[in-house]
């Protein structure tokens, strides 16, 4: 079997990135507002999914707290970019506390701070709960995410409580979201294919053996959790500036979002970064497409009124079917690589000749 | 009798005792291993052999007693620190990272090169004259950012891993999934993976389990081979008596958590207590 050389790999990847850049430029200019918003959302979902797969796939610990970190990132960044007059207007039940009510900064620093604060929360949540394993860990993280959401819902002087934040400047463009996605993939990919990534994959397979090989299991898991939290925060920040309105309902930045992202990574294949991106693409497009089933329709003469939540029903069914019959998802644990393409297309061509 | 050698002591177990609730799994075990020795630990099922391994490697904390490795008291240290200090082990039921390639399995063992700061600190504290003050390096960031420092380290790790695979004759399997290997090579790979952590003391838990006589013979030669090549001290648990008698220089026999015999293989073979433990008391009808 011929191996694709490192140089070739690099060249092809560069071409792909630049090519995607041109495609995005084209999409941005000529696909219209609706589709360019969807393409932006795809990248945001992909950031969330890639960061989630680092914990749930690569490290093999089942966390259900991702939406908590996304919410932290979203709120932090939104509070930092909201115009001061907008803050004064929104916080009419209780005014915003001091340093936040007089700060307004650019999108990039706000996003990064959002990521850092989310990473900090990931540390605080991960430190105690990583002492648990398996289902207990999942339940603990789920509870922590819910705690974060409820704290947001009730601290009126910081987050405006259940009213949420309105009028967030819509900074998130195709370029911001896809740029951050590139950063996320490069960093998490680089981590996955480093010695640390090997250690993570090893401990996901067998904690006891990994410990005997000299891996500090707790610290490595915590590290993955914090890195994942950081990018979840970035994803949240982008999401907030894409939605322009955020609130702490379970269906917006709560447990539903965790399940959306879970569907993406399971669909794409747990532990695969490229799988997570593919899952995000499928999910974002399917979610748009499934809007049809929520609108009133006329099925063979049978009049069906619009049923809100119908798309979720379909998603849930699809999710169950995936879990039952197609557990490895699109990519399994593999990554899309040029080698894979080579083996798939060219080798067959070579065999024919 | 056993002559008292002047060799350096690698491992000393002093009054090692562990209780699980009311059950005393290991009862004041006293033992030692000198540099370069190959010692067997035998006993009927449930005698507490693997429990001793787990105490040495830090998975269990002994209720009483001490584990002295290289004159350092390692009792109660974290497993990864103990591994970094130079104790490696294999498992009774093979525990390879089966989804990873053979090479990656070995590379996982070498991950300790980047993360052995805590162990370095222990060594420095133990003897500041011999060991250098450890310097902490942000290897994690170097690994993510792929700094030249890290890339050099990664290359060294890869070269060393390939060399190790060559030494155990698994080189041709390097890019195969570990689960795709036949049983014998899997055992070998587990040992190679343990060797990647650069151990002084190797603990082998039933290395010959499930092997046919020919494979066992090969394994025997293999262990002799790596022992010389990597100047290891080895403690092994085994049920295959032919194997144990053929390879071990000294043997501890354990029954119900207590040492019932200790000596050269020949002495053990004829020890009445040992025969009783394995075959049971004489029964008069």
Interface residues (C-beta under 8 A of the other chain):
Chain A: X187 X190 X191 X194 X195 X196 X198 X199 X201 X202 X205 X206 X208 X209 X210 X211 X212 X213 X214 X215 X216 X217 X223 X333
Chain B: X57 X59 X78 X79 X80 X83 X84 X88 X89 X91 X95 X96 X97 X98 X99 X100 X104 X105 X107 X108 X109 X110 X111 X112 X114 X115 X116 X139 X140 X143 X144 X145 X146 X150 X153 X154 X157 X193 X194 X196 X197
